[in-house]
Amino acid sequence: MVMGNRVMFPMGIVFPLSTVEPASFEFLRRFSTDAPFKMSAKHFMVGITAKNGKFAWRKPDADILAKLEDYIS
């Protein structure tokens, strides 16, 4: 969606990446460097599948947030 001079992603951009594999964070580093917009770790959500099989989006925990900030800042 284009609003004025900004491009918006109403449902966000989904990156199906592992939170424990270093290659995932390297991918985010390369993507954020070349992206035509500024990425911020505070806007990320992590998909969690509970033991009962239900899926939910959550804010990243402190460890993941720190990794995101290191790799995309």
HUTAUR-V372849 format. One record per residue. N is the residue number from 0. RES is the residue in one letter. PSI is psi in radians with two decimals (* if undefined). D_CENTER is the distance of its C-alpha to the mean C-alpha in Angstrom with 1 decimal. Layout:
N;RES;PSI;D_CENTER
N;RES;PSI;D_CENTER
This chain:
0;M;2.38;19.3
1;V;2.21;21.0
2;M;1.89;22.1
3;G;-2.12;24.5
4;N;0.36;23.0
5;R;2.53;19.3
6;V;2.24;17.2
7;M;2.55;15.3
8;F;1.52;12.9
9;P;-0.67;14.4
10;M;0.10;12.5
11;G;-3.13;9.1
12;I;2.21;7.7
13;V;2.19;7.2
14;F;1.84;6.4
15;P;1.34;9.1
16;L;2.70;8.8
17;S;2.50;10.8
18;T;-0.07;10.0
19;V;-0.23;13.5
20;E;2.15;14.1
21;P;-0.55;14.2
22;A;-0.54;14.0
23;S;-0.77;10.3
24;F;-0.57;9.7
25;E;-0.71;12.4
26;F;-0.82;11.0
27;L;-0.65;7.9
28;R;-0.85;10.9
29;R;-0.75;13.0
30;F;-0.81;10.8
31;S;-0.53;10.1
32;T;-0.68;13.8
33;D;-0.17;15.0
34;A;2.54;12.9
35;P;0.31;15.4
36;F;2.82;13.4
37;K;2.26;12.1
38;M;2.60;8.5
39;S;2.33;8.4
40;A;-0.50;6.9
41;K;-0.24;8.8
42;H;-0.01;7.1
43;F;2.62;4.1
44;M;2.63;6.1
45;V;2.27;7.4
46;G;2.23;10.0
47;I;2.32;13.3
48;T;2.07;16.6
49;A;2.95;19.6
50;K;-0.51;22.9
51;N;0.04;24.4
52;G;-0.08;22.0
53;K;2.53;20.3
54;F;2.46;16.6
55;A;2.66;14.6
56;W;2.35;11.3
57;R;2.73;11.3
58;K;2.55;10.0
59;P;2.55;9.1
60;D;3.07;12.6
61;A;-0.69;14.0
62;D;-0.83;13.8
63;I;-0.71;10.1
64;L;-0.74;9.6
65;A;-0.74;12.4
66;K;-0.79;11.0
67;L;-0.79;7.8
68;E;-0.66;10.5
69;D;-0.68;12.8
70;Y;-0.50;11.0
71;I;0.05;9.6
72;S;*;12.5
